[in-house]
Amino acid sequence: MEETTYLLLAFLTYIVVMLSGFFSFFSQRKIFIRAYHLLSFLGLGFHSFSLIIRTFNSGHAPFTNMYESINFLAWACVLAVIIFERIFKLEKIGPYLWLLIVALMALISSPALPKNVTPLVPALQSYWLWLHVSVTLLGEAFLALAFVSSLFYLSASSRHKADPQNEKKKQKYDLIAYQAVAVGFPLFTLGALIFGMIWANKAWGRYWGWDPKEVWSLITWLFYAVYLHTRLVLGWSGKKSALIAIIGFLAALFTFFGVNYLLRGLHSYA
């Protein structure tokens, strides 16, 4: 089968996974919960095959333009959700994370994103492309999980403050967000900053050039550095941490989308 066929199968499977998760809100029937877990692995398998086929057909890494990058980010988000689902039982957070994944899959299906395979410019013909982009996107996938969990925390904080059950949920949302940042931040640091600077030195003869992408990657990094510093050193948690995680991810979104299209630089797609 072709890349697009596997990608379509993954897309449809993710939709069913998302719906199964939402249906489990209203029904405790095991068929929805079982489908939710089993189909997530099936969708990841389809998605992985599409990326492998894309790699063989193009002869290079499957994240060299916006279409490929969003596609890989969606795949990384699926992996992050599956891992955290096994550890924390995401429950209500899970379906909304799948909604985010479905939205990313719908975006890459848009005709606005060119899907044709193009040869790489010399600067991109490096194994550092694999290390820099893949590790960065994996980190951003876990940061996306922290973003959604932080939104749930703020939502839970706005109601039923005296409800012990709600307090337990808030604590769980806060813990999931923290653990997601604890995984995503080192990956983002390694991929976006360390590998990026090494590759920049090899490609352009300098480690840092104040390119818009570099600047906004640093801004994103600083938000999450503040998040971890305030938690580990100052003892912050809850609402303050949730707000920092949310703002940090908004900065990551601008780094991913805004910089590529709105600010001219070496990383621009248009």
N, C-alpha and C positions, 0 to 999 in steps of 0.2 A: 504493500500500500504506500501511497505518497505521503509526504509530510503533512499536507493539508487535511488528508483523511484522518490521520491520527490526532491532529490538532482539533478537528471537529468532534471526534469521539471524546477527547478529553473535555472539551467545552460542554458538551451535552451531559457527560458524567458529572462534572462539577455542579451543573444546574440541579441535577437529581440529588446530589449530596447536600447542597444548600437547602433544597425543599424538604428533604428528609430531616434535616436538623431543625427546621422551623416547625414541621409537623410534630416532632418529638416534644415541642413545648406544650402541645395540647393533648398529646396522647403518650402514655408510657408504654405503648405496645413495643415489644422488643424488635419487631420487624423494621421499624423506622430507625431505631438505634443501630441495629445490625447493618442495615443498608448504608447508614451514614458512615460507619467505620470501613466496611469492606469496599464500598465504591470509591472512597477517597484513595485507596491504594490502586485500584483499577485505573482511575483517572490519572494518577501520577505516572503509572506505567505507560499509558497512551501518550501522555505529554512528553515523557522521557524519550520514547521512540521518535516522536516528531523532531525533537532537538537533535537526536543522533543522526537522523536522515538529513536534516538541514546542514549539520556539520560536514557530513560526507559529500553532499551535493555542492556545497560552497567551497570546501577545502580550507575553511578557517573556522574560528570560534563563532558560536551562534549568538553573538551579542555585539555586532559591529554597527548597527543603526538603531533607530528608535523602535522600530517594529520588533527586531530581535531582542533588544534590551528589555522591553516590556514583557515579551514572551518569557524570557528567562526569569524575570522578576516574579511573574505569576507562578512559574514552576517552583521557584525558591520559596514563595509564600506557602504553597501547598506543602512543601517539605517541612517548613517551620510549624505549620498548623498541626500536621500529623505528629511531629515530635512532641509538641506541647500538649496535644490531646492525650497522648499516652501517659505523660507525666502528671498533668494537672486536672484532666477531665474538664475541658473548657466550658462545657454545658452551653449556657446562653451566648457566650462570646463566640463560640465556634461558627454557627450559621452566619453571623455577621462578617466574620473573617472570610467565609466562603463567598459571601455577597461581594466583598472587595475583590476576591479572585475572579469571580464571574465578570465583574465590571472591567477588570484588566483584560480578560479574554475577549470581551465584547469590543474593547478599544482596539486590540490588535486585529480584529476582524473588519475594522473600519477601512473603507477605501482611501481615507485620508493618509494612511500610513503605507508607503511603498514597501512591497514585499519581495521585490526582485533581488536576486543575488548579484552583488557587484564586486569587482576585484578590490582588494585592499590597497590603500596607499602605502608606500614603503614604511612610513613610521608605525603603521599598525601591524606590520608583518613581523611579529615578535611573540615569543612565548609569554612575555610579560602581559600581553593582552589577556590571556587566559587567567593569569593570577590576579591582575588588577581588577578587572571587571567582574569576574565570577565571585570573588570573595567580597567585593563591595556590595553586589546585589544580594548575596546571601545575608550579609549584615543588615541591609535595609529591609529584608523580609522579616527578620526578627524585630526590627524597630517598628515595622508596621503592626505587628502583633501587640507590641507595647502601646502603640497609639490607640488601637481599638479598646484594649483593656483599660487604658486610662480614661477614655470616654465613658466606659461603663462605670468606672469608679465615680466620676463626677455625677453621672446620672443617678447612681445609687445614693450619693451624698445629699441629693436634693429632695429626698423623700424618706418618710418613715424612719427618722433618725433614732427613734427610741426602740425600734424593732431589732431584737437580738439576731434574727435571721438575716436581716439586711446588713447588720454590722459584720457578720461572717462573710457575706458576699463581698462587701467592700474590702475586707482584709485579703480575700482571695484575689480580687481584681488587682489590688495593689501589689501583691506578691507576684502575680503573673507578669505584670508590667515590669517590675524590677528584674525578674529573672530573664525576661526577654531582652531588656537593655543589657544585662550582664553578659548575654551571649552576642547580641548584635553589635554592641559598641566595640569590643576587641576585633571582631571581623571587619567592621567598617574602618577602624583605625589601620588594621593591617592592609586591607585592600585599597581603600581610597587614598590614604596618606602615605604609608610606607612603600607599598608596591608602586603606587603612582609616582612618587618622587624618584624611586630608583629607575623606573621606566623613562621618566622625563629626562633624567640625566643621560641615559643611554641614547634616547631619540633626539634630544634637542641640546644636550650639553649643559643642562642646568637642572638642579633639583626642584627649584621653585621659581615661578615666573609671574605670579600674581594674575594668572589667567582667571577669568570669572568663575570657571568650574572649580579651580583650586581654592579660590577665596570662599566660595559658598560651601565647599566641602569642609573647609576649616571652621566656618561658622556653625555648620551642623555638628561637627565634632565637639565644638566648645559647649553647645547646649547639653549634649549627653555627658560630657566631662563634668559640667556643673551638676547635672542630675545625680551622678554617682558620688561626686564629692560631697554634696549636701546630705545625701543619705548616709554615707559611710563615716563622714567626719562630724557633721552637724546634727545627725540623727533625724533629718527630715524624712517624712513619708506622707502618704495620703494625698490630700488636695494639692499641696505645693509641688510634690513630685509629679503628680499627674499633669499639672499645667506645663511643667518643663518638658515632659515627654511629648505632649501634644504639640507645643511650639517647636520642639526639636524636629519632629517628623514633618511639620509644615515646611521647615527650612530644608529638610531632605527632599521633599516634593519639589520645591522650587529649584533645588540643585539638579534634580533629575529632569524636570520638564522645562521650567522657566529659563534656566541658563542656556539650555540647548537651543531654544527657539527665540528667546528675547534678547540675549546678550551675545555679542559677537566675540568669538574666541577660538582657540584651537580645538575645543570640544563641541563646537556648534554643529548641529545637523542641518540648519537652514540659515 
